[in-house]
């Protein structure tokens, strides 16, 4: 449904995108993740025909964004980071206006406005001026305008910005519901949103894709060492030294624990740590309370994949 091939964007001497390629399949929720200034919004503006790339191609719903931008706009719903709202309009009037601009009229217009008002929880604010709304309700109104014409492809830039935790959960549920029949790409720098919502993650950093896959696939790529937590009853004084001496172990850090001797152990991927620790415990008379994998979190995965090749973290 969405195909980006070799997208490159220059703003004068600044390279905002450099040969970016990815796909979004029908019915898929793909999260575009990256630090501020990474190129996420530029990518979305190209896909929604707001910008012409310096080089490369993009097709949305099979339509070339350069050859037929109006055709693309007819089939997409777009929530930009800067909300496209008219502050002196009522919510009702604004959504009717957007629906009419999208070609709706009569009973179809009323049906779609009613549908998005209920989906986005706007019924209590239906006759209020947009400038009188809270930031969260303005965000909901902007989301409703992206959905009013029932598009097959939805592109969302920071869709939960300004929402409280309950509202964020409602938007997540709405995105899951929409994904049953629609293709969705959403951009955010909030890691929890991507983890809770996306089927697949595309990580962009300094204008280049540095990761593309499921969370588990990206974590496997980022986690160059195995990581374990070991807890030992009775706190033997020599535990850290004996764990550090295991062949293949690269680091042993003591963890705060009032009851047990607790350590985070990093080891090379092929290290038989379970067997080695069990053998030491048996020989030393240790009683193991825990020995478990500690996989990378999404935050740690994101950090590992967005470190610049010279070791400098992207701004």
Secondary structure, 3 states (H helix, E strand, C coil): CEEEEEEEEEECCEEEEEEEEEEECCCCEEEEECCCCCCHHHHHHHHCCCCCCCEEEEEECCEECCCCHHHHHHHEEEECCCCCCCCCCEHHHHHHHHHHHCCCCHHHHHHHHHHHHHHCCCHHHCCCEHHHCCHHHHHHHHHHHHHCCCCCEEEEECCCCCCCHHHHHHHHHHHHHHCCCCEEEEEECCHHHHHHHCCEEEEEECCEEEEEECHHHHHHHHCCCEEEEEEECCCCCCHHHHHHCCCCEEEEEEECCCCCEEEEEEECCCCCHHHHHHHHHHHHCCCEEEEEECCCCHHHHHHHHCECCCCCECC
